[in-house]
């Protein structure tokens, strides 16, 4: 195929547009619906109560399927022994003993605590992924992928803003 200057510029323009849009995709919130799947959870609040309880960024991630910018969470660099919990309802989610550095810019774990999370299919951005939510309140936490370390081979890639950390006493 012969590439003309017009093709080249068209490709360059498309690439520039893609690069210009990429940062927005990470920081944009998801659909206008709540992150929680159509289910009931032990801990529930009205939308107004969630907005009052959470910071703006926590609300966008936990209740609107948003994603924080990579490397923006202090929890990415948290290496003490302790427990990571849901920022929405304080439900324990992950032990620090399962945290690892995935190099992705988000706190990553190879296994949640028993019964701590649930999963749903996420078909946003033209792909199918497995979304992870808090089993107690339904808050969106991140996604799980099958490229993690042993023993599970899973990478729970979580938004740090969706969690809190309590060091082990």
N, C-alpha and C positions, 0 to 999 in steps of 0.2 A: 504494500500500500504506500502510495506517495503522500507524504505529509506536506501540505502547503503551509505557508506562514499563517494563513487563516486557521487551519486545523491546529497548528501549534499554539497560537494565541487562544483559541477556543479551549483547548485542553488546559493551558496555563490559567485561564480565567476560571475554569471549573475547579482546578486545584486550589487556586487562591480563595475561591468562594468556600470550598470545603474546609480549608485551613481557617478561614475567618469564622466559619460556623462552628467548628469543633469545640472551641472553649464554651460556646453557648449551650451545646448539647450536654455538657457535664454539669453546668450550673442551673439549667432550666429544670423546673419541676415537671413531674409527669402529668398524666391526665388530670382533668379537673375533678375527678372523683377521689374519694379517700383511698389510701393505700391498702387498707384492710380488705381481705377477700370477703365475699358475702357469707359471713359466718358470725356467730356470736362469740364473744370473748368474756372471760371472767371480769376483766377491768374495762369499763366503758365510761366515756364522757361524751358530752355533746360537742359539736364542732367548736362552738364558742368557748367551752371549757378547755378544749385542747389548745386553742389559740391563746388563751389566758395563761395556761400552765407552761407552755413551751416558748422558747425563743423563736424568732421568725425562721431562722435556718433549721432548727429542730422540727418545727411544724412542716416546713416544705419537704423535708426528708421523711419524717415519720408518718405524716398524714397525707402527703401528696406525691409520694414516690420519687422525690427529688434525689439528687446525688451531690454530695459536697465535692469541691475541687480536690484532686489528689494532692497529697502531702500537706493538706491544710489542718489536719487534726493532730493535736498533741498526743492523742492516744496511739497514733502510729508509732511513736517513739517510746511508748510505755513498756518498761521491761521488768517492773517489780512483780512479785508474787501477789496475786489477788484475783478479784472477780470483776468481769465486765457485765454491766446490767443495762437494761433498757432505760433510756433517758426519759421515756414517757411515763413508765409505771414502776420503775426500779426492780423489775423482774430479772433475776440472775440469768445470764445468757451463756457466757463463756468463761472458762478458767484460763488464767494466764499461762498455765502449763501447756495449752494447746495453741498458743499464739506463735506465729512465725513471721519472718520478714519475707513477703512475697515479691518485693520490689515494685509493687503496683502503686504505692502511695496511699493505700487504705489499710487499716488494721485487718489482718488476716488470721484465720484460725483453721485448724484441720478438723475440729469437732466441737459442736455446741454441748452444753450441759444437757442431761437427759430431759426430754419434754420441754425444753426451753424455747424452741423455734418451730415454726411451720413453714411450708413452702407452697408457692403457687407458680403457675406459668406466667411469664412476662413476655408479651409479644410486641413491646415498644421498639422503636427505631428499626423496624424491618427485620428483626431477628427474634428467635425464641431463646429465652434464658429462664433460669429458675430463681425467682425472687424469694427472699427470706424475710419472714415477719416474726415479731414477738408473739409467742403463743398465749401470752396473758392479755395483751391489749390490741394486737393486730398491727402494731406500728411497723412500717417498712424499715428494714435494717440494711439491706444490700442484696447481694446475689451469691449463689454457690456455684462453683465450677469444678470440673473433674480433673484439674491439673495441679492438685496440691500434693503435699508430701505424704509419706507413710506415717501412720499405718492406714489411714482412710483413703488417701489419694484425693481428698477434697480440699477446696480452698473457699472458705466462707469469707468473702470480700465484703467487709462491713463499713458503713459510714461511721466514722468516729463521733460525729455530732449526734448520732442516734443512740449513743451509749454513754455511760458513766463508768468510772473505775474506782473500786474500793480496794486499797492495799490490804494484804493479809496482816492481821495483828500479831 
